[in-house]
Amino acid sequence: MSGEQRPVLRVRGLSTGYGDMRVVWNVDLDVWPGKVTALLGRNGAGKTSTLRAVSGLNKASSGTVELDGVDVSTLPPHQRVRRGMAYVQEGKRVFHRQTVEQNLLLGGYGRGVKRRTLKESVERIYELFPVLGQRRTVSAGAMSGGQQQMLAIGQALMADPTLLLLDEPSGGLAPAIVNEVMDTVRVLTESGLGVLLVEQAVEAAVGVADHVSVLDVGRVVLATDAGRADDVELVRQAYFGRAGGKTAS
């Protein structure tokens, strides 16, 4: 699929949970540069727990996480960020009292670069999301849900990542805005960024994905390359628990 290219994210045998309760078992995932891997499943399937373990926010009880060929399984979240991992958590988490531009600048401070470089990065975010440029002096809390989601993504991109983890970017948004967000996800990959997209909006996610994995009760029950005529039906069967651990190619 990707020739000699290695995945930007390689997850093998990942298990995690909360205290003594395990909620994810032996998950394998790959995300390739310039590609989208969609991780789908119903509420409680383990999608967010998987992302949190990949990012280091949840401790993995077993398995490995490799970022750009380097094992980061034991690194804390901030060191994973410095190595190129960015995580947009569910719920449009932005600083509501800060302006759009202040939010973006805060997203880039961990890079340790000069303010001029940060400003240049901000301008690139405005090119990607023109509405943010138009509202740069507006407080984030005064914007719509869709605009806050774009700001959250822009803030994560300020860290100049090679891998972007997106948790339910469609959550709470109108269908037209969901399509706009998904179009943006596809645009992001044009620069070579790898995206791991967690979603419940099946059709929207499959429409932008290059690869799809479905979780059910913490286990991968389907892994398939996207672009096949029957992808949505395969995903639906797995989503509702009828795939039986099937892997398609």
Secondary structure, 3 states (H helix, E strand, C coil): CCCCCCCCEEEEEEEEEECCEEEEEEEEEEECCCCEEEEECCCCCCHHHHHHHHHCCCCEEEEEEEECCEECCCCCHHHHHHCCEEEECCCCCCCCCCEHHHHHHHHHHHHCCCHHHHHHHHHHHHHHCHHHHHCCCCEHHHCCHHHHHHHHHHHHHCCCCCEEEEECCCCCCCHHHHHHHHHHHHHHHHHCCEEEEEECCHHHHHHHCCEEEEEECCEEEEEEECCCCCHHHHHHHHHCCCCCCEECC
